[in-house]
Amino acid sequence: MKTRLGCLSNKSDSCSDFSEFLPPAQERSTRYLKLSTDEVTRWADSFDALLSNKYGLAAFRTFLKSEFSDENIEFWLACEDYKKSKSPAKMMSKANKIYKEFIDVHAPREVNIDHRTREETKQRLLEPTPNSLGEVQAKVYSLMEKDSYPRFIRSKIYQDLLNRTQIYCQRKSV
């Protein structure tokens, strides 16, 4: 998923070069992204706040990739995309892809779920509906919220980003 970076509105407390959080395949012509300290601070308030902010999501994905554990967020994003599918053929295609990449016991990016959930999901995907992946997506979300998210908030990536926004904002106010 390519993220195009631009500038948020020019708030007085906007700050921070965000380019280090871009995936390596991203174009080198990216501009500076300005984030407010409040925005970055809100990411620590709730996991939902982090995931609903495209820059927070990008930083979280970068963190997970640095830990070689990005399969959960990639699975969650694939499920979000799957739920938007309208046609049964598209839904079936996406369901099969998600199953083969993340759910099957031999999947290259297998998510950590119990046997019962795996088997029930397999059965639901025989005739996929928009909610077929709901239970497994909720379990993976919960796992990220309880494990990966607290580590991210304590991580050097997040702390450095927060510190840089605060320093930049202090300089701007002088």
C-alpha positions as CSV (number, residue, x, y, z in Angstrom):
1,M,0.0,0.0,0.0
2,K,1.7,3.2,-1.1
3,T,1.2,6.2,1.0
4,R,1.5,9.6,-0.6
5,L,2.9,12.1,1.8
6,G,2.1,15.8,1.8
7,C,1.7,18.4,4.4
8,L,-1.1,18.7,6.9
9,S,-2.6,22.1,7.4
10,N,0.0,24.6,8.6
11,K,-0.8,24.5,12.3
12,S,1.4,26.6,14.6
13,D,2.5,23.4,16.3
14,S,3.1,21.3,13.2
15,C,6.4,19.6,12.9
16,S,8.7,16.8,12.3
17,D,10.3,15.1,9.2
18,F,8.4,11.9,8.8
19,S,10.4,10.6,5.8
20,E,12.2,7.9,7.8
21,F,8.8,6.1,8.3
22,L,8.3,5.6,4.6
23,P,8.6,2.1,3.2
24,P,11.9,1.6,1.4
25,A,10.2,1.3,-1.9
26,Q,8.7,4.8,-1.5
27,E,9.8,7.5,-3.9
28,R,12.7,9.7,-2.8
29,S,10.9,12.9,-3.8
30,T,8.7,12.9,-0.7
31,R,8.2,16.2,0.9
32,Y,8.5,17.0,4.6
33,L,5.5,15.9,6.5
34,K,4.4,18.1,9.4
35,L,2.8,16.6,12.4
36,S,1.5,18.3,15.5
37,T,2.7,17.3,19.0
38,D,-1.0,16.8,19.9
39,E,-1.5,14.5,17.0
40,V,1.4,12.3,17.9
41,T,0.4,12.4,21.6
42,R,-3.1,11.1,20.7
43,W,-1.6,8.0,19.3
44,A,-0.6,7.0,22.8
45,D,-4.2,7.5,24.0
46,S,-5.7,4.6,22.1
47,F,-4.9,2.0,19.6
48,D,-7.8,3.1,17.5
49,A,-6.4,6.7,17.4
50,L,-3.1,5.3,16.1
51,L,-4.7,3.1,13.4
52,S,-7.1,5.8,12.2
53,N,-4.3,8.3,11.6
54,K,-2.5,7.5,8.3
55,Y,0.8,8.7,9.6
56,G,0.4,6.9,12.9
57,L,-0.4,3.7,10.9
58,A,2.7,4.3,8.8
59,A,4.9,4.7,11.9
60,F,3.3,1.6,13.5
61,R,3.9,-0.5,10.4
62,T,7.5,0.7,10.2
63,F,8.0,-0.3,13.9
64,L,6.5,-3.8,13.2
65,K,8.7,-4.3,10.2
66,S,11.7,-3.4,12.3
67,E,10.7,-6.2,14.6
68,F,10.0,-8.6,11.7
69,S,6.4,-8.9,13.0
70,D,4.3,-7.0,10.5
71,E,2.1,-9.9,9.5
72,N,-0.6,-8.9,12.0
73,I,-1.0,-5.3,10.8
74,E,-0.8,-6.4,7.1
75,F,-3.5,-9.1,7.8
76,W,-5.7,-6.5,9.6
77,L,-5.4,-4.1,6.7
78,A,-6.2,-6.8,4.2
79,C,-9.3,-7.6,6.2
80,E,-10.3,-3.9,6.2
81,D,-9.9,-3.9,2.4
82,Y,-11.8,-7.2,2.1
83,K,-14.8,-5.8,4.0
84,K,-15.1,-3.1,1.3
85,S,-15.6,-5.7,-1.5
86,K,-19.0,-5.4,-3.2
87,S,-19.0,-8.2,-5.7
88,P,-19.1,-11.9,-4.7
89,A,-16.3,-12.7,-7.2
90,K,-14.0,-10.0,-5.7
91,M,-14.8,-11.1,-2.2
92,M,-14.0,-14.8,-3.1
93,S,-10.8,-13.7,-4.7
94,K,-9.7,-11.6,-1.7
95,A,-10.8,-14.2,0.8
96,N,-8.7,-16.9,-0.9
97,K,-5.7,-14.6,-1.1
98,I,-6.0,-13.7,2.6
99,Y,-6.4,-17.3,3.6
100,K,-3.3,-18.4,1.6
101,E,-1.1,-15.5,2.8
102,F,-2.1,-15.3,6.5
103,I,-4.4,-18.0,7.8
104,D,-3.3,-21.3,6.3
105,V,-0.9,-23.3,8.5
106,H,1.6,-23.1,5.7
107,A,1.0,-19.4,4.9
108,P,4.2,-17.4,4.3
109,R,3.0,-14.7,6.7
110,E,0.9,-16.8,9.1
111,V,-0.9,-14.9,11.9
112,N,-0.9,-16.4,15.4
113,I,-4.4,-17.8,15.9
114,D,-5.7,-20.9,17.6
115,H,-6.7,-24.0,15.7
116,R,-10.4,-23.6,16.3
117,T,-10.5,-20.0,14.9
118,R,-8.4,-21.1,11.9
119,E,-10.8,-24.0,11.1
120,E,-13.9,-21.9,11.7
121,T,-12.5,-19.2,9.4
122,K,-11.7,-21.8,6.8
123,Q,-15.3,-22.9,6.8
124,R,-16.7,-19.4,6.7
125,L,-14.6,-18.6,3.7
126,L,-16.1,-21.4,1.6
127,E,-19.0,-19.0,1.1
128,P,-17.6,-15.6,2.0
129,T,-19.6,-12.7,3.3
130,P,-18.4,-9.3,4.4
131,N,-18.2,-10.6,8.0
132,S,-16.4,-13.9,7.3
133,L,-13.1,-12.6,8.7
134,G,-14.6,-10.6,11.6
135,E,-13.8,-13.0,14.4
136,V,-10.2,-13.7,13.3
137,Q,-9.6,-10.0,12.6
138,A,-10.9,-9.1,16.1
139,K,-8.5,-11.6,17.6
140,V,-5.5,-10.3,15.7
141,Y,-6.5,-6.7,16.6
142,S,-6.7,-7.6,20.3
143,L,-3.3,-9.3,20.1
144,M,-1.7,-6.2,18.5
145,E,-3.5,-3.9,21.0
146,K,-2.2,-5.9,24.0
147,D,1.3,-6.7,22.7
148,S,2.6,-4.7,19.8
149,Y,0.9,-1.4,20.6
150,P,2.4,-0.9,24.1
151,R,5.8,-1.9,22.7
152,F,5.4,0.7,19.9
153,I,4.5,3.5,22.4
154,R,7.7,2.6,24.4
155,S,9.8,2.3,21.3
156,K,12.6,4.6,20.2
157,I,10.7,5.3,16.9
158,Y,7.6,6.7,18.7
159,Q,9.6,8.5,21.5
160,D,12.0,10.1,19.0
161,L,9.0,11.3,16.8
162,L,7.3,12.7,19.9
163,N,10.4,14.4,21.1
164,R,11.2,15.9,17.7
165,T,7.6,17.3,17.4
166,Q,8.0,18.9,20.8
167,I,11.5,20.4,20.1
168,Y,10.4,21.7,16.7
169,C,7.3,23.3,18.2
170,Q,9.4,24.9,21.0
171,R,11.8,26.4,18.4
172,K,8.8,27.8,16.4
173,S,7.4,29.5,19.4
174,V,10.7,31.3,20.3
